[in-house]
Amino acid sequence: MALHRRSIEMLLDLVDNKLTSMQVIDREDAREMALLEAAKRELEALAGIKRTASVVPIEAGRRPAQRMAV
């Protein structure tokens, strides 16, 4: 069964939306994110397109909280 390019692009958009809204809290979330990223690469290969945006987990960009002097 072959998918039309338009269908693949729609699926890519859905996967991108899921990835950007995900918050990785535990290993299960990390596994799901890895699976979604793999699915995204497969869909891009099927469509023959390459998107440059990548997802960075929110926690990765945060600095540790600093205590305020009282």
C-alpha positions, 0 to 999 in steps of 0.5 A: 500500500502506497501513501500519497505525498499529501498524506505523508506530509499530514502525518509528518505534521501530526508527528511534529505536533506531538514531538513539540508538545511532549515533555519527557519526564521518564524513560517511557516518555524518552522511548516514545520520543525516540519512536516518534523521531524514527517514524518522522525520519521514515516518513521523510524518507518516503516523501523524499523531503528533509526537514531541519527542525529538531526537537529539544526536550524542555528539561534539557534547556533549563538551568538548575534553580538558584536559591534567593538570599533571604 
